[in-house]
């Protein structure tokens, strides 16, 4: 039974990702050809601009004492970097700047890698039991971010521009 409890975060992560992907498959992906890339990217980039919340992994009270620093620091710094890249890309996409596609690519690759690395490090160092109130980040927030990264990759593969 303890083994099941040790795997609850992984189960939450997988189930929430499947549910977010199902929602995207039902409501977003079928309509991507109808919508301008910019109209889909702006809310995604705005959502990812809140990834500074990953800094909670470094905060007492948001996590329990003993959270492995091998997980906490890379996850927090990676999320902050992704948030900054998302916000810069948001501003450039909103202004229909020429570097919009390149900035969205940079954000999407860096942000996706950050999430993958954080998942691997959390698993390798047993961070789940120390997450405390910050548990909602990998259980709910990370799956939403993974699915929106996927949607962004789909949009980036389209030849259409990000004009207004």
N, C-alpha and C positions, 0 to 999 in steps of 0.2 A: 504494500500500500504506500509506503514512503516513496518508492520509486515513482509512482503516479504523481504524488505531490511535488516531487522534484521536477516533473515534466509539465506542470500546469502552465507555466509561461510559454513553453513551446506550443502547447495545445492551443492556448489563447491566440498566440501569434499566427498560427496556421489557420485557425477557424476565422479570425477576423480578416485575414488576408483573402481567404476564399469568399467571404461575404462582401468585402469591398470590391473584389474583382467581379463578382456576380452583379453587383449594382452597376459597375462600369460597363459590363457586357450588356446589361439590359437598357441602360439609359444614356450612356455616353458614346461608346464605341460605334453603335449602329448609326449615329447621327454625325460623326466626325466629318463626313463628306459634305454635309449641309452647313456646318458651322465654319466660320473663319477660324484659322489656327489661333489668332490673337485672342478671340473671345473665349477659347478654352484655356489657353496658356495663362492669361492674366489671373484668374482665380487660383490656378495651380501654383503659380509663383507667389501669390499672396499667402496662400496656405504655408508654403515652404519657408517663407520669410519669418514665420513664427518658430522655426527650429532652434532659435536661441534658447527655447525652453529646455533643450537638452543639457544646458548648464546646470539644471537641477541635480544631475548626477554628482555634482561637486558640492552640494549644499546639505549641511546637517539639517535634519528635520524632514527633508524630502527623500532621503535615503537613510537606511540604518547604518550604524557604525560597522565598519568592516567591509564595506563595498570595495571590491578589488580595484585598486588604482589603475591596474593594467587594462581594465575595462572603462572605468569612469572618466579618466582624462582623455583618451582617444575619442570616446563617444561624445563627450561634451564639446571638445574642440572641433571635432568633425561636424557636429551639428551647427555650431556657431559659424564655421566656414560656409556650410551649405546655406545657412540663412542669409549671410552676406551676399553670396553669389546669386541666390534667388532674388533678393531685393534689387541688386544692381540690374539683373536681367529683367525684372519687372519694370523698372524705370525705362529701360531701353526699348523693351517690347511696347510699352504704353506710348512711347514717343515715336514708334516705328523706325527706330534707328537702324542704320546699315549693319551694325555689329550684333543685332538681336539674335540671329540664328547661332552665331558663334558663342555668344554668352549663354544662351539656353543650353547648348551642347555642353559647355564647360560646367554649368550648374548641374545638369542632369547626370553627367558621368561622375562628377565628384560626389554629389549627393547620394547616388545609388551605391557607390563604393563605400561611402561612410556607413550606410545602413548595413551593408553586407559585413563589413569589418566589425561593426558593433554587435551584430548577432553572433558572429563567430567568437568574439572576445567574451561576450556575456556567457556563452555556453562553455567555453574553455576554462574560464575562471570562476564559474558558479556564481555569477552576479545576481541571479534571480532572487535568492533568499534575502538579499540586502537592499532590494529596491524600495521597499516601504511604499510610501505614497507615490513615488515616481514610477511605480509598477504600471500605471496606465499608459506610460509612454510606449514601451514595447508591446503591450497587450492591445492597444487601440490605435495609437498615433502612428507607430511604425508601419502597420499594415496599410493604413490610408496613404502614407507617404510612398510606400513601395508601388501601390497601384497607380498613383498619380505620376510616378516616375515612368512607369510602363506606358501610360497614356501619352506622356511627353515624348518618349522615344517613337511611338507610332506617329505622332504629329511631325517630329523632326525628319522622319523618313519620307514624308510627303514633299513634293517639289514646290508646293505653294509657299508664298512669302508670308510675312507677318504684318503686312500693311493694314492700315485702318479700314 
